[in-house]
Amino acid sequence: MGILYIVPTPVGNMEDMTLRAIRTLKEVDVVLAEDTRTSGILLKHFDIHKPLLSHHKFNEHGTSQQVVARLLAGENMALVSDAGTPGISDPGFFLVREAVRAGIEVQTLPGATAFVPALVSSGLPCDRFLFEGFLPQKKGRKSRIEALRDEPRTIVLYESPYRVLKTLQQLAECFGAERQAAACREISKVHEECVRGTLGELTAHFTETEPRGEFVIVVAGKE
C-alpha cells in the first residue's frame, strides 16, 4: 500500500520550499496538481521529473476514486496546490478523507500557508483565532459576517483584490468602523505589504489605493 503525501508549496518566494518537500516530490511516483502548468514550473525549478496528474476542485470527486485505487496498489503520491498547503482553502480535504477511509497512510508536510505570517504580522492577538477562509461571494455572505460580529477571537479571512474593498466596507458596517484590523497582501512576494488600522481606515486606504494581489484580512475579536 502506498502513502499519500500532502506537500505545501511556496505562496510567493521559491525559497519557502522546504528540503523535505523537494525530496518527497522527487521520491513519489506521481504528483497530483491543482494546475499542472503551475506545478510544472515549480517541478522544473527544483529539477524534479515526475508525472503530473490533474486534481482540482472541479474533478476531485471523479478522480479521487482512481487515486485511492492506485495508492492501494502500492503507488506513492503527492498532492500539491498552486500555492500553500492543500486543504486550506484549496483542494485536498475530499481526497484525504477518502484515503483515510480506505486505510491509506496520509502524511502532511509542514510548510507555507498564507494566513500564518499575515496573522502574526498583524499585531493582533494570535494565541487564539478563527480561520474563516473565503466568505461566500453571494448567498449567505451577509449572515456569515453577522455571525462573526460577537466573535471574541481574532478573525482571519482570505479575499481576492476584486472584493477586498467590499469586504472591508461590510465588516466596518457590521463590526463598527473602529474595530482594529490588518490587510496583508502578496505574502512572501516582492510587493508584500501589511496595512494596519481600524476597519474605517483600511476602507479609506483601499478606496484611494487600488487593491492588488491576494489578500489576508485579519480582524480583532470583539472585546
Secondary structure, DSSP 4 states (H G I P E B T S, - for coil): --EEEE--B-SS-GGGS-HHHHHHHHHSSEEEESSHHHHHHHHHHTT----EEE--TTTHHHHHHHHHHHHHTT--EEEE-SSB-TTSSSTTHHHHHHHHHTT-EEEEPP---THHHHHHHT-S--SSEEEEEEPPSSTTHHHHHHHHTT--SEEEEEE-TTTHHHHHHHHHHHH-TTSEEEEEESTTSTT-EEEEEEHHHHHHHHHHS---S-EEEEEPPP-
